[in-house]
Amino acid sequence: KDISYLSHEPLLEKFRNFKAFMKKVRKRLAKKQHRDANRMYDKRPEYTLDHLVRERYPRFGDSLEDMDDGLCLMHLFANLPSIGSIRVERTDTALRFCREWQLYIAKSRSLRKVFVSVKGI
C-alpha cells in the first residue's frame, strides 16, 4: 500500500528526470564538450518541496507543534565543532539563528508556561 502510494509521488518523477538530465551532462563532459555541459547545467531542472510541507502541516498550528524538533537540531548544530565537512560559516549561521529565535521569544514574551527538558550526559 505504501509503496504504491509512493510510486505516484510527483517528486520521484522529478528525481528521475534530474537523474536522466545529469546523465546527459556527464555524457557531454565525457565528450569534452564543456561549454555545452555548463550551459545545460545552468538550465538544470529544479524542484520544490512545498507540497510535502503542506501535506505534512496543513494548518499553521500543526507546524508549531513540531517546531521543537527543529529548534533542538539547530541548537545542537550551533554547538558542533567545525571539523571535517562542517564549515565554520554553517555553525555560525546556526548559532545566529538560535540567538535570533531566543531574542524574539524574549522580546515578544511568547512563552508563559513551559516545560524545559535538559538532556544530560
Buried (B, 14 or more C-beta within 10 A) or exposed (E): EEEEEEEEEEEEEBEEEBEEBBEEBEEBBEEEBEEBBEEBBEEEEEEEEEEEEEEEBEEEEEEEEEEEEEEEEBBEBBEEEEEEEEEEEBBEBBBEBBEEBEEEEEEEEEEEEEEEEEEEE
